[in-house]
Amino acid sequence: MRFSIVKRLTAAITSATFLSLFTSLNVSANATFALETEPEFGVLSGFKGSELCTVAANTQSYIKHHPDDVKAVHDGSAVIGNDMSLARVNETLAFLCETYRSDVRAGRQSRLHNSEFVKANFEFIRWLPDKKNADRIASSSTNKVKTRLLNDIPAQQLFVTKYYAKLLDGSSVQSGRYDQALYQLPDDEQGLSKRAAEAKKAELTRYQFTRQQVIEGALLKGKLAKPLVWVSEEALHDVLLQGTGVLQVDGKTRYFNVHRNNGIAYDYHIGKREQARYWYFAEVPSILGYGQDLPDKIAIKPQVSLAGNVKQLGLGKLMLLSYHTERNGLPPKHEARLAVLADEGGAFDDNLFQLDLLAGNYRGWQDYYAANKHLPDYADVWILLKKQ
């Protein structure tokens, strides 16, 4: 995931005053979730109601068809509390799409961009970050920028990073410029379900090599896995970090998504090149989010999809993010957006201080930054539930 330039927002009220606005309180792992009766947020903008509905519907479908996914298909009440239930999460997602479709049929502007409608129809559960864990990670990180960003998380706002599908050039054949492959699952794992592969992990090629060993040619030398496409080494590190690559190959646009990894955990304390974690890929029709295995993954859209700690929060939480934006030297604007928790990442293990917004498709830092520099690094965040 990417870290944007810091524009720290200063808290305007004390914690004591802030908490007095709430009617109930749940604290877990040093993160706080509280029902807020009078939320204040910016003008709803920066997202399309159609794409928000698409992600909501796709996520709801996953929840319906995968009740056995105990990692992600649960209500998150153990952490969030505040009368959270899976039934209410489903009702919220369904109501969101019903509202959007009703507005389309009536030929009117989407009420999902109307602050008064949102306040009248949803309960707001304010999420305050787990600062203790963020500070702990910051104290041991070797990345100075990451340390600063984590230390600067305000007591009343979440750290909101942005991720994107990496736009890359590639080749169907290996060359001097394109010397690293995106590999499909090794040959000895073809046809195995994720569960079956897990049972045989001690025997499988996938678990035998670190990222560095693969880059040095371990798979190629033994012809252990099929290259899907060839990219540069820098591009490989980027797509391993972002999770999805949008490649121009021989004049065609092709999508590649991470499939299964080598079982080594993501290390939040080190940079992308030092990570030992390595992902094998599969070619897919679009950008994908969470799923137990590739055929099940949720199709997601930019600007309305969030990655986060689905293990603790549960999939499908509708969230409202509020922040101040700065454009071209103009006075800051108070803006907000709705988005759905539909993705995850290794950086979110035991992480209740951060969310990651899917920003779009970009070639690299410069065009990503040009399009998103107005967005700050921290935001007020609420989990929304349809009022009963």
C-alpha positions as CSV (number, residue, x, y, z in Angstrom):
1,M,0.0,0.0,0.0
2,R,1.0,3.6,-0.5
3,F,1.6,6.4,1.9
4,S,0.6,9.9,0.8
5,I,2.0,13.3,1.9
6,V,1.1,14.1,5.5
7,K,-1.5,16.8,6.0
8,R,-2.2,16.3,9.7
9,L,-5.6,17.4,10.9
10,T,-5.7,18.9,14.3
11,A,-8.3,17.7,16.7
12,A,-10.7,20.5,17.6
13,I,-12.2,19.1,20.8
14,T,-10.9,17.3,23.9
15,S,-11.4,13.6,24.4
16,A,-13.7,14.3,27.3
17,T,-15.9,16.6,25.3
18,F,-15.7,14.2,22.3
19,L,-16.8,11.1,24.3
20,S,-19.7,13.0,25.8
21,L,-21.4,13.0,22.4
22,F,-21.8,9.2,22.5
23,T,-24.6,7.1,23.9
24,S,-22.7,3.8,24.2
25,L,-19.1,2.7,24.2
26,N,-17.2,-0.4,23.3
27,V,-13.4,-0.7,23.7
28,S,-11.4,-3.6,22.3
29,A,-7.7,-4.0,21.7
30,N,-7.3,-0.3,22.5
31,A,-9.6,0.8,19.7
32,T,-12.9,2.5,20.6
33,F,-16.2,2.1,18.9
34,A,-19.1,4.3,20.1
35,L,-22.6,5.2,18.9
36,E,-22.6,8.9,18.0
37,T,-25.9,10.7,18.0
38,E,-24.9,13.9,16.3
39,P,-22.1,13.2,13.7
40,E,-20.5,16.1,11.9
41,F,-19.0,15.3,8.5
42,G,-18.2,17.0,5.2
43,V,-20.0,17.2,1.9
44,L,-20.5,13.7,0.4
45,S,-18.5,13.6,-2.8
46,G,-15.7,11.8,-4.6
47,F,-17.6,8.6,-5.3
48,K,-20.3,7.2,-7.7
49,G,-23.5,5.8,-6.2
50,S,-23.6,3.2,-9.0
51,E,-20.1,1.8,-8.1
52,L,-20.8,2.0,-4.4
53,C,-24.0,-0.1,-5.0
54,T,-22.0,-2.6,-7.2
55,V,-19.4,-3.2,-4.4
56,A,-22.1,-3.4,-1.8
57,A,-24.1,-6.0,-3.8
58,N,-21.0,-8.0,-4.6
59,T,-19.9,-8.1,-1.0
60,Q,-23.4,-9.0,0.2
61,S,-23.4,-11.9,-2.3
62,Y,-20.1,-13.2,-0.9
63,I,-21.5,-13.0,2.6
64,K,-24.6,-15.0,1.5
65,H,-22.8,-17.7,-0.3
66,H,-19.8,-18.2,2.0
67,P,-21.2,-18.6,5.6
68,D,-18.4,-21.0,6.3
69,D,-15.8,-18.3,6.0
70,V,-15.4,-17.8,9.7
71,K,-12.5,-15.4,9.2
72,A,-14.5,-12.7,7.4
73,V,-18.2,-13.6,7.4
74,H,-19.2,-12.5,10.9
75,D,-20.7,-9.5,12.5
76,G,-17.6,-8.1,14.1
77,S,-19.6,-7.5,17.3
78,A,-16.8,-8.8,19.5
79,V,-14.8,-5.7,18.6
80,I,-17.4,-3.2,17.5
81,G,-20.3,-4.0,19.8
82,N,-23.1,-1.3,19.6
83,D,-25.9,-3.8,18.5
84,M,-23.8,-4.9,15.5
85,S,-25.2,-8.1,13.8
86,L,-24.7,-9.7,10.4
87,A,-28.4,-9.3,9.7
88,R,-28.0,-5.5,10.2
89,V,-24.9,-5.4,8.0
90,N,-26.9,-7.2,5.2
91,E,-29.9,-4.8,5.7
92,T,-27.5,-1.9,5.4
93,L,-26.0,-3.0,2.2
94,A,-29.4,-3.9,0.7
95,F,-30.8,-0.5,1.7
96,L,-27.9,1.3,0.1
97,C,-28.6,-0.3,-3.2
98,E,-32.4,0.1,-2.9
99,T,-31.8,3.8,-2.4
100,Y,-29.5,4.2,-5.3
101,R,-31.8,2.2,-7.7
102,S,-34.9,4.1,-6.5
103,D,-33.2,7.4,-7.2
104,V,-32.3,6.2,-10.7
105,R,-35.8,5.1,-11.4
106,A,-37.1,8.5,-10.2
107,G,-34.6,10.4,-12.3
108,R,-33.3,12.3,-9.3
109,Q,-29.8,13.0,-7.8
110,S,-28.6,10.1,-5.5
111,R,-29.7,10.6,-1.9
112,L,-26.4,8.8,-1.0
113,H,-24.8,12.2,-1.6
114,N,-27.3,14.0,0.7
115,S,-26.0,14.5,4.2
116,E,-29.4,14.9,5.8
117,F,-30.7,11.7,4.2
118,V,-27.7,9.8,5.4
119,K,-28.0,11.2,8.9
120,A,-31.7,10.4,9.0
121,N,-31.4,6.8,7.8
122,F,-28.2,5.5,9.4
123,E,-26.8,5.0,12.9
124,F,-23.2,6.2,13.2
125,I,-20.7,4.2,15.2
126,R,-17.5,6.3,15.6
127,W,-14.2,4.4,15.3
128,L,-11.2,5.8,17.3
129,P,-7.9,4.2,16.4
130,D,-5.7,1.8,18.4
131,K,-3.0,4.3,19.0
132,K,-1.1,2.0,21.4
133,N,-0.5,-0.6,18.7
134,A,0.3,2.0,16.1
135,D,2.9,3.6,18.4
136,R,4.4,0.2,19.2
137,I,4.9,-0.6,15.5
138,A,6.3,2.9,14.9
139,S,8.9,2.5,17.6
140,S,10.3,-0.6,15.9
141,S,10.0,0.4,12.3
142,T,13.1,1.0,10.2
143,N,11.1,3.1,7.7
144,K,11.3,6.8,8.8
145,V,8.3,7.9,6.7
146,K,6.2,5.1,8.1
147,T,7.3,5.8,11.6
148,R,6.4,9.5,11.3
149,L,3.0,8.7,9.8
150,L,2.1,6.2,12.5
151,N,3.3,8.5,15.3
152,D,1.2,11.3,13.9
153,I,-2.1,9.4,13.9
154,P,-4.5,11.7,15.8
155,A,-6.3,10.3,18.8
156,Q,-9.7,10.8,17.1
157,Q,-8.9,9.8,13.5
158,L,-7.8,6.8,11.5
159,F,-4.8,6.5,9.3
160,V,-6.1,6.2,5.8
161,T,-3.7,5.0,3.2
162,K,-4.5,4.5,-0.5
163,Y,-3.7,1.6,-2.7
164,Y,-4.1,1.1,-6.5
165,A,-3.9,-1.4,-9.3
166,K,-0.5,-0.9,-10.8
167,L,-0.5,0.0,-14.5
168,L,2.5,-1.8,-16.0
169,D,4.1,-2.7,-19.3
170,G,4.9,-6.3,-19.8
171,S,5.9,-8.9,-22.3
172,S,4.7,-12.4,-23.1
173,V,8.4,-13.4,-23.4
174,Q,11.4,-12.8,-21.2
175,S,13.8,-10.1,-22.2
176,G,16.5,-7.9,-20.8
177,R,14.0,-5.3,-19.6
178,Y,11.3,-7.7,-18.6
179,D,13.3,-10.3,-16.7
180,Q,10.9,-11.2,-13.8
181,A,7.8,-13.3,-14.1
182,L,4.4,-13.2,-12.5
183,Y,4.1,-17.0,-11.9
184,Q,0.9,-19.0,-11.7
185,L,0.6,-21.6,-8.9
186,P,3.4,-24.1,-9.1
187,D,2.7,-27.3,-11.1
188,D,2.5,-29.5,-8.1
189,E,-0.5,-27.4,-6.8
190,Q,-2.6,-27.2,-9.9
191,G,-6.1,-28.5,-9.3
192,L,-5.8,-28.4,-5.5
193,S,-8.3,-26.4,-3.5
194,K,-6.9,-24.0,-0.9
195,R,-7.9,-26.4,1.9
196,A,-6.3,-29.4,0.1
197,A,-3.1,-27.4,-0.5
198,E,-2.9,-26.4,3.1
199,A,-3.0,-30.0,4.2
200,K,0.0,-30.8,1.9
201,K,2.0,-27.6,2.6
202,A,5.1,-29.4,3.7
203,E,5.4,-31.0,0.3
204,L,4.4,-28.1,-2.0
205,T,6.7,-25.8,-4.0
206,R,4.7,-22.7,-3.0
207,Y,6.0,-22.8,0.5
208,Q,9.7,-23.5,-0.3
209,F,11.0,-20.1,-1.6
210,T,11.2,-16.6,-0.4
211,R,10.6,-13.6,-2.7
212,Q,14.4,-13.1,-3.0
213,Q,14.9,-16.7,-4.0
214,V,12.2,-16.5,-6.7
215,I,13.8,-13.3,-8.1
216,E,17.1,-15.1,-8.3
217,G,15.5,-17.8,-10.5
218,A,14.6,-20.7,-8.2
219,L,11.3,-21.4,-10.0
220,L,12.7,-20.9,-13.5
221,K,15.7,-23.1,-13.0
222,G,13.6,-26.1,-12.0
223,K,10.7,-25.2,-14.3
224,L,8.5,-25.5,-11.2
225,A,5.8,-22.9,-12.2
226,K,4.5,-21.4,-15.4
227,P,5.3,-17.7,-16.1
228,L,2.1,-15.8,-16.9
229,V,3.7,-12.6,-18.0
230,W,7.1,-10.9,-17.8
231,V,7.8,-7.6,-16.0
232,S,10.7,-5.6,-14.6
233,E,12.0,-6.3,-11.1
234,E,10.7,-2.9,-9.9
235,A,7.3,-3.6,-11.3
236,L,7.3,-7.0,-9.6
237,H,7.9,-5.4,-6.2
238,D,5.1,-2.9,-6.9
239,V,2.5,-5.5,-8.0
240,L,3.4,-7.8,-5.1
241,L,2.7,-4.8,-2.8
242,Q,-0.5,-3.6,-4.5
243,G,-2.0,-7.0,-5.2
244,T,-3.3,-6.3,-8.7
245,G,-1.5,-5.5,-11.9
246,V,-3.1,-4.0,-15.0
247,L,-0.7,-4.8,-17.8
248,Q,-0.4,-3.7,-21.3
249,V,1.0,-6.8,-23.1
250,D,1.4,-6.9,-26.8
251,G,-1.2,-4.2,-27.2
252,K,-3.8,-5.8,-24.9
253,T,-4.9,-4.9,-21.4
254,R,-4.8,-7.8,-19.0
255,Y,-5.5,-8.1,-15.3
256,F,-3.4,-10.2,-12.8
257,N,-4.4,-10.7,-9.2
258,V,-2.5,-12.3,-6.3
259,H,-3.7,-15.9,-5.8
260,R,-1.9,-17.7,-3.0
261,N,1.3,-16.8,-1.1
262,N,4.3,-18.6,0.3
263,G,3.0,-18.5,3.9
264,I,5.4,-15.9,5.1
265,A,3.7,-13.0,6.9
266,Y,4.0,-9.4,5.7
267,D,6.4,-7.5,7.9
268,Y,5.1,-4.0,8.6
269,H,8.5,-2.9,9.8
270,I,10.5,-3.2,6.6
271,G,10.3,-2.0,3.0
272,K,8.8,-3.7,0.0
273,R,12.2,-5.0,-1.4
274,E,13.1,-6.7,1.9
275,Q,9.8,-8.6,2.2
276,A,10.2,-12.4,2.1
277,R,6.5,-12.8,1.4
278,Y,5.8,-13.9,-2.2
279,W,2.6,-14.2,-4.1
280,Y,1.7,-16.4,-7.0
281,F,-0.8,-14.9,-9.5
282,A,-3.7,-15.7,-11.7
283,E,-5.2,-13.8,-14.7
284,V,-8.6,-12.3,-13.9
285,P,-11.2,-10.2,-15.7
286,S,-11.1,-7.2,-13.3
287,I,-9.8,-5.8,-10.0
288,L,-10.7,-8.2,-7.1
289,G,-10.9,-7.8,-3.4
290,Y,-11.4,-10.3,-0.6
291,G,-12.2,-13.9,-1.1
292,Q,-11.1,-17.3,0.3
293,D,-9.8,-18.4,-3.1
294,L,-9.6,-16.7,-6.5
295,P,-13.0,-17.8,-8.0
296,D,-14.8,-16.4,-5.0
297,K,-13.1,-13.0,-4.7
298,I,-15.2,-9.9,-4.6
299,A,-15.1,-7.6,-7.7
300,I,-14.4,-4.1,-6.4
301,K,-14.3,-0.5,-7.7
302,P,-12.1,2.5,-7.1
303,Q,-13.0,5.2,-4.6
304,V,-15.7,3.1,-2.9
305,S,-13.7,0.0,-1.7
306,L,-11.8,-0.2,1.5
307,A,-9.2,-2.8,2.6
308,G,-8.9,-3.4,6.4
309,N,-8.9,-5.8,9.2
310,V,-11.8,-8.1,8.1
311,K,-10.7,-10.7,10.6
312,Q,-11.8,-8.5,13.5
313,L,-14.3,-6.2,11.8
314,G,-16.1,-8.6,9.5
315,L,-16.8,-8.0,5.8
316,G,-19.3,-5.6,4.4
317,K,-19.2,-2.7,6.9
318,L,-20.4,0.5,5.2
319,M,-18.2,3.3,6.3
320,L,-18.2,7.1,6.1
321,L,-14.8,8.8,6.0
322,S,-14.7,12.6,6.6
323,Y,-11.7,14.8,6.1
324,H,-10.4,18.2,4.9
325,T,-9.0,18.4,1.3
326,E,-6.7,21.0,-0.2
327,R,-6.6,21.8,-3.9
328,N,-4.5,24.3,-5.8
329,G,-3.9,26.6,-2.8
330,L,-7.6,27.1,-2.2
331,P,-9.0,27.0,1.3
332,P,-9.5,23.5,2.7
333,K,-12.9,21.9,2.0
334,H,-14.7,19.6,4.4
335,E,-15.6,16.5,2.4
336,A,-16.7,12.9,3.0
337,R,-17.3,9.7,1.2
338,L,-19.1,6.3,1.6
339,A,-17.2,3.1,1.0
340,V,-17.5,-0.6,1.8
341,L,-15.0,-2.9,3.6
342,A,-14.5,-5.5,0.8
343,D,-10.7,-6.2,0.9
344,E,-7.9,-7.0,3.2
345,G,-4.1,-7.2,3.3
346,G,-1.2,-8.6,5.3
347,A,-0.6,-5.1,6.9
348,F,-4.0,-5.3,8.7
349,D,-3.3,-8.2,11.0
350,D,-4.0,-6.9,14.5
351,N,-4.4,-3.5,13.0
352,L,-7.3,-1.4,14.2
353,F,-5.8,2.0,13.4
354,Q,-5.9,2.0,9.6
355,L,-8.0,1.6,6.4
356,D,-6.8,1.5,2.8
357,L,-8.8,3.1,0.0
358,L,-8.7,1.7,-3.5
359,A,-7.7,4.9,-5.4
360,G,-7.7,3.6,-9.0
361,N,-5.2,2.5,-11.7
362,Y,-1.9,4.3,-11.9
363,R,1.5,3.8,-13.4
364,G,3.4,4.9,-10.4
365,W,3.9,7.4,-7.6
366,Q,3.8,10.6,-9.8
367,D,0.4,10.1,-11.5
368,Y,-1.0,8.5,-8.3
369,Y,0.1,11.5,-6.3
370,A,-1.1,14.0,-8.9
371,A,-4.6,12.5,-8.7
372,N,-4.8,12.0,-5.0
373,K,-2.6,14.7,-3.3
374,H,-5.7,16.5,-2.1
375,L,-6.6,13.6,0.1
376,P,-5.2,13.7,3.6
377,D,-3.6,10.8,5.6
378,Y,-6.1,10.9,8.4
379,A,-9.9,10.9,8.6
380,D,-12.8,10.7,10.9
381,V,-14.4,7.3,10.4
382,W,-17.9,6.0,11.2
383,I,-19.3,2.5,10.6
384,L,-22.9,3.0,9.4
385,L,-25.9,0.7,10.1
386,K,-29.4,1.2,8.7
387,K,-31.7,2.6,11.5
388,Q,-34.2,0.0,12.8
